[in-house]
Amino acid sequence: MYLTQKNKIRNLSSPEYTALRQLCRLSKNMYNVGLYNVRQFYFAEKQYLRYESNYHQCKTNENYQLLNTDIAQQTLKVVSRSFQSFFKLIQVAKSGLYRFEQIRLPRYLPRSGYFPLIMPRVKVKDGFFNVPMSRAFKKEYGAVKIPFPERLKDKELKEVRIIPKYNARFFEVEFIVIEDAQKPQKTDNSLAIDLGLDNLAACVSNTGSSFLMDGRKLKSINQWYNKQNARLASIKDKQGIKGITAQQVSIVVNRNNRVRDYLNKAVRYIADWCLENHITNIVVGVNPGIKKEINLGKNANQKFVQIPHHSLRVKLKAMCERLGWTYIEQEESYTSKASFLDGDQLPVFNADNPIGYKFSGRRIQRGLYKSKYGFLVNADCQAAANIGRKSSLNGFTPDRVAASLAMPLRIKFERALAFQTCTS
């Protein structure tokens, strides 16, 4: 499996910064040149121009000559993969699973844009590596030296990417390494997760334990960003400035870094908790298209849509693959309404033929669910238990899980501390 470490490139000298911008501009030009050849061949023959044929047409181009050969070839391979995805979408549309009007040819990058530098190999010396470039380019712009992480020096390196961010205002470097997945001893212990807003993740296991990952900190981060961005946008409009300003870039980067850090801590806590409790199966509730069709009101819509639940699921899935666990995404319709303690039916929502179902219990207030016989449980935890019951995993039964639904621990992450716990 592949693991990625991403770092922001700092302390670049002015010549190094100029050289990186120019290399990324040449990479963009190379992408457009390769895409032009493939598009023209498609218009003329209605077929796909293979990478090998495209390479022979592009290798005499001036952009190819100025770039390092490896970087230029990797850029052309990205063009090839883009068109392969285009043809696969056509096949999917023919089977009726996708609409033809949504399929578009890969488009050219903007004239003033940039494209990443993809390096399949680099030479590390004294903790640094030089960005590969042609002799002609190096003679004009000089070499660019970038630090190589100490923790990766003994890892098998797949490739290195240098990515221009926000119109090349700064650069990030991604190190992709190869690592074998662990092979733990499989157990029947499972964890069901219901994603939400105030509770980022309600987690219930079939071993009789539960906890809540606090999501109010993420709401606070987004609220701060929206307020600052609205203020800056108002000033920008009064001054007649077009495009995104340096201050707006700064707050976007700050917000994204804080959100990513919070999600990483949340996933790490869940993984450590599962390791401690010998859990090797994780099921996450998913409602496809929920953010496109959401109707919670203007303010609630903004708060919910800005929480990156998809990123959380991607990180959880990657962690499970790394540890050799089973990761399942379960359709979660009616899991919040049905009563887990009363064993209500868990149907699947059908938009074409909606049916009104009547359930034994109901949510009597925010975060509190009342069962048929008057038992009060945490609403999000009982939804998570229903997700586990709806999945193919065993053990999510009232006799094993009921006691953990009433008073789950709330996990809060702070900057100074790894985490804090309190009762919910």
C-alpha positions in Angstrom: 0.0 0.0 0.0 1.0 3.6 -0.5 1.5 6.2 2.3 1.9 9.9 1.8 3.6 12.6 3.8 2.9 16.2 2.8 5.1 19.1 3.8 5.0 22.8 3.0 8.2 23.9 1.3 9.8 26.7 3.3 12.9 28.9 3.2 13.1 29.0 -0.6 15.4 31.6 -2.0 14.0 34.0 -4.6 15.9 32.2 -7.5 14.6 28.8 -6.2 11.1 30.1 -6.0 11.2 31.5 -9.5 12.7 28.2 -10.8 9.9 26.1 -9.3 7.2 28.4 -10.7 8.8 28.1 -14.1 9.1 24.4 -13.9 5.4 24.1 -12.9 4.5 26.4 -15.8 6.4 24.1 -18.2 4.7 21.1 -16.8 1.3 22.8 -17.4 2.4 23.5 -21.0 3.5 19.9 -21.4 0.1 18.7 -20.2 -1.7 20.9 -22.7 0.5 19.8 -25.5 -0.1 16.1 -24.7 -3.8 16.7 -24.3 -4.1 18.5 -27.6 -2.6 15.5 -29.4 -5.0 13.1 -27.7 -8.0 15.3 -28.3 -7.3 15.8 -32.0 -6.8 12.1 -32.5 -10.1 11.4 -30.8 -11.9 14.0 -33.0 -10.5 12.5 -36.1 -10.6 8.7 -35.3 -13.0 8.5 -32.4 -10.3 6.4 -30.7 -7.8 6.7 -27.9 -4.2 7.8 -28.6 -2.0 5.6 -26.5 0.7 7.1 -24.2 3.6 5.6 -26.3 2.3 7.2 -29.5 1.7 10.5 -27.8 5.2 10.4 -26.3 6.9 10.1 -29.7 4.9 13.1 -30.9 5.7 15.2 -27.8 9.4 14.5 -27.2 10.6 17.1 -29.7 8.5 19.8 -28.1 10.4 22.7 -26.5 8.6 22.2 -23.1 9.7 18.5 -23.1 13.3 19.6 -23.8 13.4 22.0 -20.9 11.8 19.7 -18.4 13.5 16.7 -16.9 12.6 13.6 -19.0 11.0 11.8 -16.0 8.8 14.7 -15.1 7.7 15.3 -18.7 6.8 11.6 -19.1 4.9 11.5 -15.9 2.9 14.6 -17.0 2.0 12.8 -20.3 0.9 9.7 -18.2 -1.5 11.9 -16.3 -3.0 13.0 -19.6 -3.3 9.3 -20.6 -5.1 8.5 -17.3 -7.5 11.4 -17.7 -8.6 10.1 -21.1 -8.8 6.5 -19.9 -11.2 7.8 -17.2 -13.2 9.6 -19.9 -13.7 6.3 -21.9 -14.5 4.4 -18.7 -17.3 6.9 -17.9 -18.7 6.3 -21.4 -18.8 2.5 -20.7 -20.5 3.2 -17.4 -23.1 5.5 -19.1 -23.8 2.8 -21.6 -24.8 0.4 -18.8 -27.2 3.1 -17.5 -25.3 3.9 -14.3 -24.2 7.4 -15.5 -25.7 10.1 -17.6 -24.0 11.0 -21.0 -24.7 14.7 -20.6 -22.4 14.7 -17.5 -19.4 13.3 -19.4 -17.0 15.9 -20.8 -13.7 15.6 -22.5 -10.6 16.5 -20.4 -10.1 20.2 -20.7 -7.0 22.3 -21.2 -5.4 24.0 -18.2 -5.5 27.8 -18.0 -2.8 29.7 -19.9 -1.6 31.3 -16.7 -1.9 28.1 -14.7 0.5 25.6 -13.2 0.8 21.8 -12.9 2.5 19.6 -10.4 6.0 18.2 -10.9 5.8 14.4 -10.5 9.2 12.7 -9.9 9.4 8.9 -9.9 12.9 9.0 -8.4 15.1 11.5 -6.6 18.7 11.4 -5.3 18.9 12.2 -1.6 22.2 13.6 -0.3 22.9 15.1 3.2 19.2 15.3 3.9 18.3 17.1 0.7 17.4 16.3 -2.9 17.7 18.4 -6.0 14.6 18.9 -8.2 15.5 17.1 -11.5 15.7 19.5 -14.4 17.4 19.7 -17.9 20.9 21.1 -18.3 19.5 24.1 -20.3 17.0 25.0 -17.6 19.5 24.6 -14.7 22.0 26.8 -16.5 19.4 29.6 -16.8 17.6 29.3 -13.4 20.0 27.3 -11.1 19.4 24.3 -8.9 16.5 23.9 -6.4 17.3 21.9 -3.2 14.5 20.6 -1.0 14.8 18.9 2.5 14.0 15.2 2.6 12.3 13.9 5.8 14.5 12.0 8.1 11.8 9.5 9.0 11.5 8.4 5.4 15.1 7.7 4.6 14.8 4.0 5.1 11.4 3.7 3.3 10.8 2.5 -0.3 10.0 5.7 -2.3 7.3 5.5 -5.0 7.4 9.1 -6.2 7.7 12.7 -5.1 5.3 15.4 -6.1 5.8 19.2 -5.9 2.4 20.9 -6.0 1.8 24.6 -6.7 -0.8 26.0 -4.3 -3.1 29.0 -5.0 -1.6 30.1 -8.3 1.9 29.1 -7.1 1.9 31.4 -4.1 3.7 28.6 -2.3 4.5 24.9 -2.9 3.8 21.6 -1.1 5.8 18.5 -1.5 4.3 15.0 -1.2 6.4 11.9 -0.5 4.7 8.7 -1.5 6.2 5.6 0.0 5.4 1.9 -0.2 4.6 -0.1 2.9 3.2 -3.5 3.5 -0.1 -3.7 5.3 -0.1 -5.3 8.7 -1.8 -8.7 9.1 -3.5 -8.7 12.5 -5.4 -11.6 14.0 -9.0 -11.2 12.9 -11.7 -11.0 15.5 -15.5 -10.6 15.5 -15.3 -7.4 17.4 -16.8 -4.4 15.4 -17.3 -0.7 15.6 -20.2 1.1 14.1 -19.9 4.9 13.3 -22.6 7.4 12.7 -21.2 10.7 11.3 -22.8 14.0 12.3 -22.3 17.7 13.2 -22.1 18.4 16.9 -21.0 14.8 17.3 -18.5 14.3 14.5 -18.7 10.6 15.0 -20.8 8.5 17.3 -19.0 5.2 17.8 -20.6 2.1 19.2 -19.0 -1.4 19.4 -20.6 -4.8 19.7 -18.4 -5.3 22.8 -20.6 -2.9 24.8 -18.6 0.3 24.7 -19.3 3.7 23.1 -17.9 7.2 22.7 -18.6 10.4 20.9 -16.0 12.4 18.8 -16.8 16.1 19.5 -17.5 18.1 16.3 -18.2 21.5 17.7 -14.5 22.5 17.4 -14.8 22.0 13.6 -17.9 24.1 13.6 -16.0 26.8 15.4 -13.1 26.7 12.9 -15.5 27.0 10.0 -17.5 29.8 11.7 -14.3 31.8 12.2 -13.3 31.2 8.5 -16.7 32.2 7.1 -16.7 35.4 9.2 -13.2 36.5 8.2 -13.7 35.6 4.5 -16.9 37.6 4.4 -15.1 40.6 5.9 -12.2 40.3 3.4 -14.6 39.8 0.5 -16.5 42.9 1.4 -13.3 45.0 1.5 -12.2 43.4 -1.8 -15.4 44.3 -3.6 -15.3 47.9 -2.4 -11.8 48.2 -3.7 -12.7 46.6 -7.0 -10.2 43.7 -6.6 -10.8 40.6 -8.6 -9.7 37.1 -7.7 -8.6 35.8 -4.4 -6.3 38.0 -2.3 -3.2 37.0 -0.2 -5.2 37.4 3.0 -7.9 35.2 1.8 -5.4 32.5 0.8 -3.9 32.8 4.3 -7.1 32.1 6.1 -8.1 29.3 3.7 -4.7 27.6 4.3 -5.1 28.1 8.1 -8.6 26.7 8.1 -7.7 23.7 5.9 -4.6 22.9 8.1 -6.6 23.0 11.3 -9.4 20.8 9.9 -7.0 18.3 8.5 -5.1 18.2 11.9 -8.4 17.6 13.7 -9.5 14.8 11.4 -6.1 13.1 11.7 -6.3 13.2 15.5 -9.8 11.8 15.4 -8.8 8.9 13.1 -5.8 8.2 15.2 -7.9 8.1 18.4 -10.4 5.7 16.8 -7.5 3.4 15.6 -5.8 3.4 19.0 -9.1 2.7 20.7 -9.8 -0.2 18.3 -6.3 -1.6 18.9 -6.8 -1.5 22.7 -10.2 -3.2 22.4 -9.2 -5.8 19.8 -11.6 -4.5 17.2 -10.8 -5.3 13.5 -14.0 -4.4 11.8 -15.3 -0.8 11.2 -18.6 0.1 9.6 -19.5 3.7 8.7 -22.9 5.0 7.9 -23.2 6.7 4.5 -26.1 8.5 2.9 -25.2 9.1 -0.8 -25.9 12.6 -2.1 -27.0 13.9 1.4 -25.0 17.1 1.0 -26.4 17.8 -2.5 -30.0 17.3 -1.4 -29.8 18.6 2.2 -32.5 20.9 3.5 -31.8 21.8 7.1 -32.2 25.6 6.7 -29.6 28.1 5.5 -27.4 28.2 8.6 -27.5 24.5 9.3 -26.9 23.7 5.7 -23.7 25.7 5.7 -22.4 24.2 8.9 -23.1 20.6 7.8 -21.8 20.9 4.2 -18.5 22.4 5.4 -17.7 19.5 7.6 -15.5 17.2 5.5 -17.2 13.8 6.3 -15.9 12.3 3.0 -12.3 13.1 4.0 -12.9 11.5 7.4 -14.2 8.3 5.7 -11.2 8.3 3.3 -8.8 8.6 6.2 -10.6 5.9 8.2 -10.5 3.6 5.1 -6.8 4.2 4.6 -6.1 3.5 8.3 -8.0 0.2 8.1 -6.1 -0.8 5.0 -2.8 0.0 6.7 -3.7 -2.1 9.8 -5.3 -4.9 7.9 -8.8 -4.3 9.2 -12.2 -4.6 7.4 -13.8 -1.3 6.4 -17.4 -1.2 5.4 -19.6 1.7 4.2 -23.3 1.0 5.1 -26.3 2.8 3.6 -27.9 4.4 6.7 -31.5 5.4 5.8 -33.9 5.3 8.7 -31.2 4.4 11.2 -31.9 7.6 13.2 -35.6 7.1 13.3 -35.9 3.3 14.0 -35.6 2.1 17.6 -32.6 -0.1 18.2 -33.9 -1.3 21.6 -37.2 -2.3 20.1 -35.7 -4.1 17.1 -37.6 -1.9 14.5 -37.3 -2.8 10.8 -34.5 -1.0 9.0 -35.8 -0.5 5.4 -33.9 1.2 2.6 -35.2 4.5 1.3 -36.5 4.5 -2.2 -36.8 8.0 -3.7 -38.8 6.7 -6.7 -41.4 5.0 -4.4 -41.2 6.6 -0.9 -43.1 4.7 1.8 -44.1 6.1 5.2 -42.9 3.9 8.0 -44.0 4.0 11.6 -41.3 3.3 14.2 -41.6 2.4 17.9 -39.6 5.2 19.4 -38.9 8.8 18.6 -36.4 11.6 19.2 -37.9 13.8 22.0 -35.2 16.5 21.9 -31.8 17.2 20.5 -29.6 14.2 21.2 -32.1 12.2 23.2 -34.1 9.2 21.9 -37.0 7.6 23.7 -37.8 3.9 23.0 -41.2 2.3 23.1 -41.0 1.4 26.8 -39.6 4.8 27.9 -35.9 4.1 27.9 -33.8 7.2 27.1 -30.6 6.8 25.1 -28.2 9.0 23.1 -29.8 9.5 19.7 -26.6 9.4 17.7 -25.3 6.3 19.5 -28.6 4.4 18.9 -28.3 5.5 15.2 -24.7 4.0 15.1 -26.0 0.8 16.7 -28.6 0.6 14.0 -25.9 1.1 11.4 -24.1 -1.9 12.9 -27.3 -3.9 12.9 -28.0 -3.0 9.3 -24.6 -4.1 8.1 -23.5 -7.7 7.7 -21.5 -7.6 11.0 -22.7 -9.7 13.9 -23.1 -8.8 17.6 -25.2 -5.5 17.4 -28.0 -6.7 19.6 -29.7 -5.0 22.5 -28.5 -7.5 25.1 -24.8 -6.6 24.2 -25.1 -3.0 23.3 -28.0 -1.4 25.2 -26.0 -0.4 28.3 -23.5 1.6 26.2 -26.1 3.9 24.6 -27.1 6.0 27.5 -23.9 7.8 28.8 -21.2 7.7 26.1 -17.8 9.4 26.7 -17.3 12.6 24.7 -13.8 13.0 23.2 -12.5 16.5 22.7 -9.2 17.4 21.0 -7.3 20.5 22.1 -4.1 22.1 20.8 -2.1 21.6 23.9 -3.5 18.1 24.9 -3.9 15.0 22.8 -7.5 14.6 23.9 -9.9 15.2 26.7 -12.8 13.1 27.8 -16.1 13.9 29.5 -19.4 12.3 29.9 -22.1 13.3 27.5 
